[in-house]
Amino acid sequence: VGIDYSEEMVREAKEKVGAGGEVTVMDGMDLKFGEGQFDSVFAMFSVLFFEDKLKGLEEIHRVLTPGGLAIIGCWGPVPSLQWVHYGNQALVATLSTSLPRIKPTEKSTLPNFQHYASPQRLLEDLHKAGFDPATSRVDQIAKSFTFTSPEALKTLWLDMSVAYPSLNFVMQTFPEGERERIKDEVSTAFAEIVHEQTKTAEHYGVLDGTANVGYGFKSV
């Protein structure tokens, strides 16, 4: 069973899982499931975008069976996320001359996706949400990703940009008919920048990143 707040993401998920699973549009802060309905819950890079993150964790805790496990993945600090750093460069390089004027009040609507960049903060909220303090934990994981072609980097950018606040916010300022073209231009600039700044003898590009992964156990 899978859920997402975005209809577009749900459509893509349904195409991938076919008849092998059930995917539906749902608000993660208001799960339409019964208490204790699942043995495990996996939320990868989703709770960090919730308006009320603690409420989201409480909902996950509620639908777990006693002894159940929740795995919560969140991005590490922005300085450790090279794809964000180079993505911002690509945005500026591509859009600096065509960006519509953005009012400061509009900027404040962006979600604080760095709220759980601190492992300790994620762990504290797992405890507040009711997960067992004795067994729950958060691991910080660092990984390098290698790429062999510009197409692979463009694909990464387009996949990640679905959940990239800066890009999604900027896209809303352009006419809908222009958005796919702009995304393609930004992804091309992203591939070129990553290649120029990270290329090695073996790889077209290399990106480093960290993630905080929380393991929350519901007490029996």
N, C-alpha and C positions, 0 to 999 in steps of 0.2 A: 504494500500500500504506500503510495507516495502522494505528497501534496505540494503545492506552490501557490503563492499569492498571484503570480503572473499567469494569465491565460496563455501567453505565448510559450512560456516555459513548460506548461502542462501539455500543450499540443506537441512540442518537441519530445517530451518524455513519453507520451503515448505512442508516438511513431517508433521509438526505440524499444519499448517493452512489449508492444503489441498486446496479444492476449495473455501475456505472462504476468500481468500485474494490473492493479487498479490505481489510476492517477486522477486526482481531482483538484479543482481550485478551492483553496481554503486559507483562512487567516491563521497563521501559526500562533497568534496570541489568543485565539478563540477556537480551539480544536473541537470539531463536531464528532468526537469519539467518546465512548463511555469510560468511566474510571477503571483503571487496571485492565485495559483492553490489549496491550502489547507487551511482549517480553523484552523488546529492545526498540530503541528509537535512534535514528542516525540523522543528524542535522549538520551538514557540511557547508560552512560559509553562508548561513542563512540567519541564524539568531542575531548575528552582529548587525543586521540591517533592521531589526525590529524597532519600532518606536518605543515600546516598553519591553526591554530585553528580559527583565526579571519575570514579567508576566509570561513571556514565552517559555522560559525555563520551568516555571510553575505548571504550565499546561503540559509540558513534556513529562514532568514528574507525575502529574495526575493520571495520565493515560497509561503509565507503566504498571505492570504487575509487581507485587512485592518481590524484591530480589532482582528486578529488572535492571537493565543497563541502558543509559543514554550516552551517546558519543557526540560531543559538540565540537565542531571544528571552526576556528576563527583565525583571521589573518593576524600575523605578528605585526610589529611596529612598521610603519611605512618605510623608514630608512632601510629596512631589511628586505623590502619587496621591490626587487629591481624592475619587475614588469610595470609596477605603478610609476616608478621614477622615469623610465623610458617612455611609458605611455603618456605621461604629462608632457614630456618633450615633444612627442609626436603631435599631440593636440595643439600645442603652441605653434609648432612649425607649420602645421597644416591650416589652422584656423585663425591665426593672429590677425590676418587682414580681412577676414570675413565674419568674425564673430559679431552678432548683434549686441547692443549694449545690455548688460545684465545689471539689474538693480541690486544693491546690497541686501535688501530685504528678501529677495528671492534666494540668495545664497544660503541664508540661514535655514532653509528647508531641507538641506542635504542631511542624510542620516549620519550619525557619529559612528562610522564603521570601525573606528579605532578604539572603541570603548573597552573591548576585550584584548587589546594589544598587550596588556599586562596579564600574565598567567595568574597572578595573585587575585586580580579583580574577578576573573572568571571563576576561580575556585571559591571566592567569597560568595558570589551570587549562586553558585551551585548549592552551597550550604544554606543560603537564605531561602532557596526554592524548595528545600526539604530533603535534598540528597544526603546520604549518610556521610558525615564528616570523617568517620574513621576509615572509610574505604575509597572515597572519591578523591580524584587527583587531576592535575593538569600537567601535560608534558609539552615542552616546546621543541618542535622538530624543525631542523634546518635541512634544506635539500637543494641540489643544483640540477637544473634541467638543461639538457643539450639539444641543439637543433641542427639539422643537416641542410636546410634550405630556407629561402625566404617564404615559401608557401607554408611551411610548418609554423613559422613565427606569425604569419598573418592569420592562420587558423587559430593559434593560441589567443591572439589579440581579440579576434571576433568572438571566440567562446567566452573569454573573461570579461569582455566589454558588456555582456548582458547584465552583469552585476557590478559594473564599474560606475560608482556614483557620479564622478566628474563628467564622464562621457554622456551618460544618460541625461544628466541635467542640461548639458550643453545642447544635446540633440533636440530637446524640447523647444529650443529657441529658433529652430530652423523649420521651414515648411516640411511637411511629412514626405513629400515627393523627393526631397533633397537628401534625406537622412541616410539612405543606403549608399549613395554615392560618397557622402562625406565619410562614412564609416570605412569604406574601401580605401579612400585616400589616406585616412589616419592609419589604417592597418599597414599600408605600404610604407608609410613614413616610419612606423614603429619597427618594421623588419629591417629597414635600412639603418636606423639608429642603433639597434641592438647589434647588428652585424659589425658596424664600424667600431663600436666601443667594446665589444666582448669577443670578437672572433679569435679563434685559435687555429693552429695548424690542422687539428682534427675536426673542428666543428665550425659551422656557419655562425653560430651564436650560442652563448651560455647565459642562463638567468638563475640567480640565487634567490631564495625566499625562505621565510620562516612561517610556521603556523603554530597556534596554541590549540591543543586537542584535549578537551575535558572529558573525563570518564566519571559519570555520575551514577551511583548505585542507589536504588530505592530500598530502604530498610525493610526487612522481612517482618 
